Amino acid sequence: METAPHILVVDDDHAIRTLLGRYLQEQGFRVSLAPDGRHADEAIASQPIDLVVLDLMLPDMPGLDLCRLLRSRSQVPIILLTALKEEVDRIIGLEIGADDYLGKPFNPRELLARIRAVLRRTASRPPVADPPPPPTDGGPVYCFAGFVAEPGTRELVDASGADVQLTGAEFDLLVAFLERPGRMLSRDQLLDITQGRNASPFDRSIDVLVSRLRRKLGDAGSFRILKTLRNGGYQLSVPVETRAASVKSRDVP
């Protein structure tokens, strides 16, 4: 029998933390609760956690610092809970590796939908504590601009054969472009493809992810690989070769 995903809720508000924990348990999740960064760190160190719901306002440390710490140690998915006025914090959170965010106050059903969407996107992410699985036959491999991306193992290597570390959200965005080379993709389309939600007029999360992806591809400032188009979208502007995965899939052509 498949084990239910384990969610860690980190929030200093006892009422919100308790109600949210009870709601998620009713939806079939295993839930742990933490009132601050120290207890969250202890919970993650003592048991496997599949996703962290993290409030940015914590009593012992800034939530952004905890987000940065968690991301430096693992690829556990992180959803930030932020006050609506904290747009800068939301952007910084995405820049340092959070997978999604939700503004307070929020409907628990929307958080549930976000949790399920992030878990679906990261389901094929290999466990950080284990070595990457060997390449297998039959999956797609994308070769572009000297890089090789393999969605089956969620790996990206550069022309020298070195691994390029991407977060789950960054890898999903890259695959969206690789599956549609040369096409203009709007922010709305990219949000729908990668996160299953529509953009608000002030939602800049895709811009942040594109900026992060450009930096990791060495494309920041040159825009040779990912172009920004005037009519509000982005385009993968380099040729893409697709082939089946094999034991040689890490060899850059």
Secondary structure, 3 states (H helix, E strand, C coil): CCCCCEEEEECCCHHHHHHHHHHHHHCCCEEEEECCHHHHHHHHHHCCCCEEEEECCCCCCCHHHHHHHHHHHCCCCEEEEEECCCHHHHHHHHHCCCCEEEEECCCHHHHHHHHHHHHHHHCCCCCCCCCCCCCCCCCEEEEECCEEEECCCCEEECCCCCECCCCHHHHHHHHHHHCCCCCEEEHHHHHHHHHCCCCCCCCCHHHHHHHHHHHHCCCCCCCCCEEEECCCEEEECCCCEEEECCCCCCCCC
